[in-house]
Amino acid sequence: MLVSQRMTGARARAPQLAGLLEAWYRHGRTTSSYSALSEPSRVRALVYGSHGDPAKVVQLKNLELTAVEGSDVHVRMLAAPINPSDINMIQGNYGLLPKLPAVGGNEGVGQVIAVGSSVSALKPGDWVIPANAGLGTWRTEAVFSEEALIGIPKDIPLQSAATLGVNPCTAYRMLVDFEQLQPGDSVIQNASNSGVGQAVIQIASALRLKTINVVRDRPDIKKLTDRLKDLGADYVLTEEELRMPETKTIFKDLPLPRLALNCVGGKSSTELLRHLAPGGTMVTYGGMAKQPVTASVSLLIFKDLKLRGFWLSQWKKNHSPDEFKELILTLCNLIRQGQLTAPSCSEVPLQGYQQALEASMKPFVSSKQILTM
């Protein structure tokens, strides 16, 4: 109740804040405006000075804001999720590691408070998300460079905005970049209850693709199955059910999948490969089982299967900021049309970060932890 009241109050104050910010903007985007606005602020951030167990190395600290210069943007963070990549980064086993000490968080949404004199694309009141990983979003406020941010529409739900820049982007790119799928084609994936998995289900449904969704068995499996089907899942199977001969009956009603999305590795990925159509592609974007992908020689030779990897950070390196912006706007349109919603979320105030970190690392947790500022 406390968290929901906090968020409701924040939303109720948002129009007033936006009006105040726009009034300041009309009087000129100067560093003096910045000083007047930020003077009462107390900036708090979740900082880690070494790699290790997030519950032990992450600390809530007070930080000072740097002065706003020509291309700088002062942002008040609104909400930021805890993703598996955030945990991996703190543990020190991710492909991108910021210099220590670092502020945690790769994703989130904030509101512009003030801008420097040479900032042209953003103004006070705008909503922004990080352009790249490693920005450090688990904090109340910060001063970022304009190029580190992307403006987004403010007419989408706050939770959708906070979780927009990583999982839905990954889901969309994997669905459209590796196989030329047509309406009626099918996709198979594991880790289907993850943030990416839920986005895959919804985006695939919007593209009129069929999805076969594999999850780990658990006590509340029916509740999970019903929730994924409400999102648009055509089939939901446990890992054990996928191995049963009866699974073949599914493919009497739909074509063999030409695309498999793997976030687990190990035996789970081997099962996905077994069900791929000849010439199909399996894209690996995670390794929850911490086991290698094993592909039999016969599948590679006689079915001509392709094994690919995907990392959103690498995709951004290979594409322009305008292309990423276009991707974001495409996803925002799906959100407006009711075809893409945020994953199931639990909102936790920033000071409750230890509870949120611990919950995010528990097995079988289908609710994403979102830190609110």
VOGU-3710 file (C-alpha; in Angstrom, 3 decimals, decimal comma):
1> mlvsqrmtga> 0,000/0,000/0,000  2,817/2,408/0,921  4,550/1,892/-2,431  1,367/2,293/-4,489  0,447/5,461/-2,578  3,936/6,833/-3,223  3,666/6,187/-6,963  0,113/7,541/-7,154  1,256/10,745/-5,465  4,214/11,033/-7,819
11> rarapqlagl> 1,929/10,706/-10,845  -0,483/13,256/-9,428  2,351/15,767/-8,983  3,805/15,131/-12,438  1,653/17,699/-14,338  2,457/20,370/-11,712  6,174/19,574/-11,944  6,072/19,654/-15,747  4,348/23,055/-15,663  6,958/24,445/-13,284
21> leawyrhgrt> 9,784/23,099/-15,396  8,337/24,513/-18,598  7,962/27,911/-16,901  11,641/27,818/-15,983  12,425/26,787/-19,561  10,620/29,812/-21,009  12,852/32,073/-18,908  15,977/30,561/-20,488  17,969/27,340/-20,287  20,831/28,560/-18,128
31> tssysalsep> 22,980/27,182/-15,384  21,448/29,766/-13,043  18,063/28,120/-13,614  19,716/24,824/-12,795  21,172/26,128/-9,530  17,864/27,522/-8,320  16,040/24,308/-9,084  18,574/21,859/-7,696  19,674/23,716/-4,563  17,246/21,927/-2,185
41> srvralvygs> 17,915/18,504/-3,721  19,572/15,683/-1,838  20,987/13,188/-4,292  21,061/9,562/-3,188  22,456/6,671/-5,189  23,122/2,938/-4,975  26,892/2,646/-5,337  29,248/-0,343/-5,425  32,994/0,014/-4,996  33,918/-3,599/-5,732
51> hgdpakvvql> 32,469/-6,570/-7,559  30,694/-9,286/-5,621  27,367/-10,239/-4,069  25,022/-7,304/-4,816  23,373/-7,614/-1,402  26,801/-7,028/0,206  28,626/-4,592/-2,076  25,813/-2,179/-2,992  25,358/0,749/-0,583  22,988/3,722/-0,479
61> knleltaveg> 25,139/6,866/-0,458  24,787/10,632/-0,784  26,306/12,150/-3,912  26,937/15,691/-5,099  25,658/16,930/-8,441  28,237/18,259/-10,851  27,690/21,677/-12,388  25,653/21,788/-15,588  27,672/22,883/-18,603  26,724/23,502/-22,217
71> sdvhvrmlaa> 25,697/19,994/-23,317  24,633/18,667/-19,906  21,154/17,647/-18,777  19,973/17,537/-15,161  17,636/14,562/-14,737  15,448/13,514/-11,830  15,044/9,729/-12,001  11,478/8,461/-11,646  11,826/4,670/-11,743  14,519/2,105/-12,598
81> pinpsdinmi> 14,241/-1,707/-12,753  16,656/-4,367/-11,550  17,547/-6,565/-14,522  19,700/-9,718/-14,654  22,340/-7,706/-16,542  22,496/-5,257/-13,612  23,185/-8,128/-11,224  25,815/-9,620/-13,558  27,516/-6,239/-13,886  27,779/-5,835/-10,105
91> qgnygllpkl> 29,090/-9,398/-9,800  31,737/-8,555/-12,393  30,772/-11,167/-14,993  29,135/-9,050/-17,686  30,467/-7,996/-21,096  30,497/-4,328/-20,094  31,902/-3,189/-16,748  31,991/0,502/-15,697  34,874/1,956/-13,705  34,543/1,556/-9,946
101> pavggnegvg> 33,060/2,977/-7,849  29,914/2,921/-9,999  26,221/3,601/-9,629  24,108/0,542/-10,415  21,366/0,313/-13,018  21,382/0,218/-16,817  17,763/1,124/-17,444  15,078/3,482/-16,191  13,134/6,644/-16,925  13,775/10,158/-15,662
111> qviavgssvs> 12,413/13,664/-16,129  14,539/16,562/-17,319  14,915/19,295/-14,687  17,177/21,711/-16,575  19,539/21,768/-19,530  22,746/23,498/-20,575  22,838/26,284/-23,119  23,880/24,091/-26,071  21,280/21,341/-25,545  18,852/21,339/-28,466
121> alkpgdwvip> 16,866/18,083/-28,452  15,649/18,105/-24,826  13,847/20,578/-22,564  12,662/20,610/-18,944  9,713/18,318/-18,404  10,759/15,778/-21,050  11,036/12,083/-20,183  14,357/10,418/-21,004  15,907/6,951/-20,938  19,585/5,906/-21,239
131> anaglgtwrt> 20,978/5,666/-24,742  23,429/2,952/-23,649  24,161/0,584/-20,784  26,304/1,614/-17,827  24,704/5,015/-17,182  23,856/4,266/-13,534  20,114/4,769/-13,098  19,702/3,720/-9,462  19,799/7,261/-8,087  17,455/10,120/-7,382
141> eavfseeali> 19,104/12,697/-9,664  22,107/13,096/-11,941  23,710/15,306/-14,545  24,230/13,465/-17,841  25,462/14,513/-21,257  22,754/15,026/-23,864  24,163/12,235/-26,040  23,752/9,761/-23,156  19,960/10,211/-23,208  17,040/9,583/-25,533
151> gipkdiplqs> 13,790/11,494/-25,209  10,616/9,405/-25,140  6,898/10,261/-25,218  5,256/10,963/-21,865  1,920/9,426/-22,857  2,894/5,851/-21,943  2,628/4,256/-18,466  5,534/4,903/-16,112  6,359/1,203/-15,671  6,421/0,727/-19,447
161> aatlgvnpct> 8,764/3,693/-19,814  11,071/2,425/-17,054  11,369/-1,016/-18,684  11,416/0,116/-22,324  15,086/0,339/-23,218  16,380/-3,232/-22,718  14,007/-6,199/-22,778  11,438/-5,059/-25,382  14,259/-3,841/-27,642  15,994/-7,212/-27,370
171> ayrmlvdfeq> 12,748/-9,070/-28,066  11,894/-6,974/-31,126  15,322/-7,199/-32,722  15,547/-10,969/-32,270  12,109/-11,446/-33,819  12,838/-9,395/-36,940  16,603/-9,562/-37,564  17,416/-13,263/-37,908  14,601/-14,905/-39,880  12,142/-13,361/-42,343
181> lqpgdsviqn> 9,056/-14,568/-40,517  5,570/-14,201/-41,963  2,166/-14,120/-40,213  1,307/-17,650/-39,136  4,954/-18,699/-38,630  5,944/-19,933/-35,182  8,681/-19,091/-32,663  9,842/-21,223/-29,734  11,552/-19,762/-26,663  12,671/-20,705/-23,154
191> asnsgvgqav> 12,695/-18,441/-20,080  9,299/-17,316/-21,363  8,300/-15,648/-18,088  11,364/-13,359/-18,126  11,101/-9,714/-19,133  12,329/-10,532/-22,638  10,094/-13,592/-22,806  6,959/-11,616/-21,959  7,895/-8,983/-24,545  8,493/-11,697/-27,176
201> iqiasalrlk> 5,002/-13,101/-26,578  3,331/-9,717/-27,021  5,389/-8,441/-29,960  5,048/-11,794/-31,751  1,275/-11,626/-31,252  1,246/-8,098/-32,724  3,189/-9,467/-35,726  0,665/-12,370/-35,956  3,302/-14,984/-35,121  2,574/-18,067/-33,026
211> tinvvrdrpd> 4,651/-18,703/-29,892  5,616/-21,909/-28,085  6,763/-20,842/-24,634  8,874/-23,027/-22,356  9,129/-22,379/-18,599  10,555/-24,208/-15,592  8,052/-26,233/-13,607  6,977/-24,633/-10,310  4,209/-24,885/-7,698  2,126/-22,104/-9,294
221> ikkltdrlkd> 2,559/-23,322/-12,874  -1,142/-22,915/-13,761  -1,142/-19,306/-12,569  1,942/-18,591/-14,670  0,495/-20,396/-17,698  -2,732/-18,402/-17,495  -0,832/-15,119/-17,215  1,351/-15,850/-20,256  -1,697/-16,871/-22,280  -3,384/-13,628/-21,280
231> lgadyvltee> -0,388/-11,866/-22,859  -0,960/-13,772/-26,105  1,034/-17,006/-25,686  -0,312/-19,789/-27,922  1,323/-22,681/-26,044  3,007/-22,824/-22,623  5,035/-25,939/-21,742  7,367/-26,908/-18,943  10,885/-28,100/-19,760  9,753/-31,657/-18,913
241> elrmpetkti> 6,690/-31,451/-21,161  8,831/-30,276/-24,068  10,780/-33,550/-23,880  7,645/-35,726/-24,075  6,725/-37,384/-27,402  3,201/-35,947/-27,107  4,628/-32,488/-27,799  4,774/-33,371/-31,491  0,990/-33,058/-31,664  1,382/-29,274/-31,326
251> fkdlplprla> 2,920/-29,166/-34,780  -0,200/-30,626/-36,372  -1,769/-27,199/-35,829  1,185/-24,937/-36,654  4,415/-25,095/-38,652  7,707/-26,077/-37,075  9,387/-22,965/-35,660  12,063/-21,375/-37,809  13,306/-19,260/-34,894  14,270/-20,318/-31,362
261> lncvggksst> 15,213/-17,824/-28,638  17,488/-19,197/-25,930  18,174/-17,530/-22,580  19,025/-20,691/-20,618  21,620/-22,872/-22,342  22,352/-26,479/-21,367  19,685/-29,134/-21,955  16,996/-26,525/-22,461  18,737/-25,099/-25,526  19,310/-28,603/-26,911
271> ellrhlapgg> 15,558/-29,234/-26,725  14,821/-26,001/-28,576  17,159/-27,102/-31,378  15,395/-30,462/-31,668  12,116/-28,722/-32,460  13,461/-26,234/-35,022  12,476/-26,504/-38,671  15,256/-27,402/-41,148  17,352/-24,326/-41,875  16,082/-22,606/-38,733
281> tmvtyggmak> 18,026/-20,345/-36,376  18,545/-20,420/-32,618  19,512/-17,065/-31,115  21,156/-17,132/-27,684  20,906/-13,974/-25,579  21,472/-15,339/-22,066  22,782/-18,312/-20,085  20,702/-18,738/-16,945  21,727/-22,382/-16,503  25,426/-21,417/-16,673
291> qpvtasvsll> 25,900/-24,394/-19,002  27,124/-24,368/-22,613  24,877/-24,691/-25,629  25,212/-28,211/-26,995  24,212/-28,882/-30,602  24,391/-32,390/-32,017  26,384/-32,899/-35,201  23,399/-34,506/-36,916  21,184/-31,461/-36,296  23,822/-29,141/-37,721
301> ifkdlklrgf> 24,525/-31,291/-40,773  21,163/-32,789/-41,696  18,907/-29,914/-40,584  21,372/-27,127/-41,462  20,558/-25,234/-38,264  22,193/-21,898/-37,493  23,441/-20,800/-34,062  23,610/-17,046/-33,451  24,072/-14,720/-30,493  22,485/-11,382/-29,646
311> wlsqwkknhs> 23,564/-8,569/-27,323  21,682/-5,282/-27,475  24,801/-3,271/-26,603  26,569/-4,704/-29,658  23,524/-3,985/-31,832  23,692/-0,335/-30,728  27,386/-0,179/-31,637  26,533/-1,390/-35,133  23,629/1,022/-35,625  23,137/4,768/-35,361
321> pdefkelilt> 21,417/6,566/-32,457  18,624/7,469/-34,886  17,983/3,764/-35,557  17,726/3,093/-31,818  15,370/6,048/-31,471  13,245/4,609/-34,285  13,126/1,276/-32,444  12,012/3,012/-29,250  9,228/4,869/-31,064  8,049/1,630/-32,703
331> lcnlirqgql> 7,741/0,037/-29,275  5,958/3,120/-27,886  3,367/2,759/-30,646  2,771/-0,856/-29,610  2,357/0,302/-25,998  -0,189/2,958/-27,002  -2,145/0,372/-28,997  -2,312/-1,931/-25,972  -0,153/-4,555/-27,695  2,823/-4,267/-25,330
341> tapscsevpl> 2,630/-3,878/-21,569  5,290/-3,761/-18,878  6,201/-7,086/-17,262  4,690/-7,903/-13,901  6,406/-5,450/-11,535  6,884/-4,866/-7,821  7,629/-1,234/-6,986  10,092/-0,680/-4,140  11,314/2,696/-2,773  15,030/3,307/-3,307
351> qgyqqaleas> 15,749/2,881/0,404  14,296/-0,642/0,206  16,973/-1,668/-2,284  18,271/-4,634/-0,250  14,857/-6,277/-0,293  14,585/-5,590/-4,029  18,060/-6,983/-4,807  17,407/-10,161/-2,837  14,008/-10,665/-4,490  15,485/-10,176/-7,964
361> mkpfvsskqi> 17,958/-13,036/-7,402  15,471/-15,599/-6,108  14,441/-18,459/-8,431  10,952/-18,611/-9,948  10,298/-14,902/-9,369  8,075/-13,617/-12,178  7,807/-10,056/-10,883  10,455/-7,513/-11,882  11,693/-5,286/-9,073  11,419/-1,572/-9,891
371> ltm> 13,119/1,043/-7,724  11,070/4,230/-7,349  12,609/7,563/-6,456
//
